Amino acid sequence: MDDRAYKDGLMDQFYELVMLYLVHYAHHVTFPELVYPLILKCKKFIKICKVKNFVKVIRGLLEKVQENVKLIEERRQKTGLNVKDAKQMNAWLEQSQQKSTSSPLVMHFGRYKSMRQREVLEDIAQKEKISQSGRSSLPDLIRPDRQVAGKQNFKSMMEKDLSDNEEEQEELFQIKTKRKHDEIEE
């Protein structure tokens, strides 16, 4: 069970971090070339993985990435972009950054982020509800006075025993002046 929870958490973190990275470059002119290795690995993962939920998550990611790739390639073809012209590249990047909020990948990430925040808030609220209900359902511990008095008597007895033990320990650790083997050597 712990292994499954670990894998689920790992997949959630992978998905979120990959999305953060891809959203950062979603408007860039080189996005199709940048994600090509990711597309290949995702397709391979979909073929190999036997966990349906993981396949579903990666397939959704792959679809959004491919939609964004098509969008960037269409924009590049429409503008007739010359990669060697720095001014034209900068102008294209500024223009695409303004349009990047309409990119399928960015829109998907926005929905994912809001859904994830809602899940986290619900989880926190559920934990608080459990902790509050747990405290109220616990009975208060009522101790009779007799037990408290007994503890005080026990404490006074222990103090007496400790003082007696100290005297005994002093006797044990005193160095004897003569020992049997000392007499034999002489």
N, C-alpha and C positions, 0 to 999 in steps of 0.2 A: 504494500500500500504506500509506503514511504517512497519507494522507487517511482511509482506513478506520479505522485505529487511533485517529486523532484523534476521529472521529465516535463510535466505540465508547466511548471514554473520556468524551466529552461526554455521551453518553446515560447512562452509569453514574452520573456526577456529578449529572445532572439528576434521575434516579430517586431517588438517595439523599437529595438535598436536599429534594425535594418530599415524600418520605416522612417525613423528620424534621419538616418543617413541619406536615404533616397529622396526624401522631401527636400532636404537641403540642396540637392542637385537636380531636382525635378524640372527646373526651368532652363538648365544649362544646355548649350548646343551639343555637347559631347555625351549627353545622357544615354543615347542608344548604345554607344560604344562602351560606356562605363558599366552598364548593367548586363552586357552580353554574358560575361562569366556567371553572373548570378542567375540569369535565365537558364543557362545550361545545368547548373547545380540544382536548381529548383525542379527542373524536369526529371533529373536523375533521382532526386529525393522522392518525388511523387511515384515513380516506378518502383522504388525499393521499399518505401515505408509501408508498414502493415497497419498502423494506427490511423483510423479513418479521420479522427479529429485533426490530427497533424496534417494529413494530406489535404483536408478541406482548407485549413489555414494557409498553407503554402500555395495551394491552387488559387485562392483568392488574391494573395499577394502577387503571384505570377500574372494573373489577369490584369490587375491594376498597373503593374509595371509595363506590360505589353501595350496597354492602352496609352500610357504616357509616352512610350517609345514611338508609337504611330503618330501621336500628336506632334512631337518634336520633329520627326522626319517630314511631316506635312509642312510644318512651318519653315523648315530649312529649304524644302523644294520651292515653296511659294516665293520666298525672298531671294533666291539665287545667291545665297551667302558665299562670299569668298573668304576662306579661312586665313589667307595671308594678309588681308586688310584688317589692321587692328582697330581702326575707327569703326568700320562696319561691324566688326565683332562686338565691340563695346556697346554700340547702339542696339544691336540685336539682343544682347544680354539684358540691357536696361528695359527694353520693350517686353521681353519674355518674363522678366521678374514681375512686372506689373500684371501680366496675364497669368502668372503662376498660380494665383489663387483659384483660377478656374480649371486648373489641371486635374485630371481624374485622380491622380495619386495624392495630391494635396487635399482635395475634397474628401477622399476616403480616409486620410489620416486625421482630418478634423473630426469626422464622425467617430472614428475609432477612439480618439483621445477623449471626447466628451463621454462616450460610453464607458471607457475605462475609469474615468474620474467618478462617474456615477456608481460603478461597481465598488470602487474603493470606499466611497462615502457610505454606501449601504453596508459594507463589511464592517466599517468602524462603528456605525450605528448599531449593528447587530451585536458586536462584541460589548459595547457599552450596555446594551439592554440585558445581555446575559450576566454581566458583572453586577449590575444593579439588582436584578432579580435574585441573583445568587446570594447577595449580602442580606437582603431582606428575608430570605427563607431560612437563613441559619439561626438556630435558637441561641439566645444569650446564655452564657454559662453562669449558673448561680451556685456559689460555694457556701456551704454552711460554715458558721463561725467556728465550729469544733475543728474543722480541717485547718483553718488558719492558726488556731491556738496550737494545734499539734505540730505545725511547721515551726512555730516559734520555740516550742519545747525541744524539738529535734535540733534546732540551731544551737541552743544553749548546751545540749548534750555533746554536740560535735566540738564546741569550743573547749569543753572540759577534757574530752578525749584527746584533742590536739595538744593541749598543754601537758598531759601525761605522756604522750608519745614523744614530745620534744625531750623530756628528761631521759627517757629510755634510749633515744637515738644518741644523745650526748654520751651515755655510758658505752654504747656500742662502738663509737668512733674514737674513743680515747685510746691513746697509744699505751700499750702495756709496756712496763719497764723491762720485764724479763719474760722470755719465751722459752719453751722447751728446747728448741734447736740452738738457742743462744747458750744454754747451759752445756750442751754436748760439745760444742766447739771449744769451750774453754778447757 
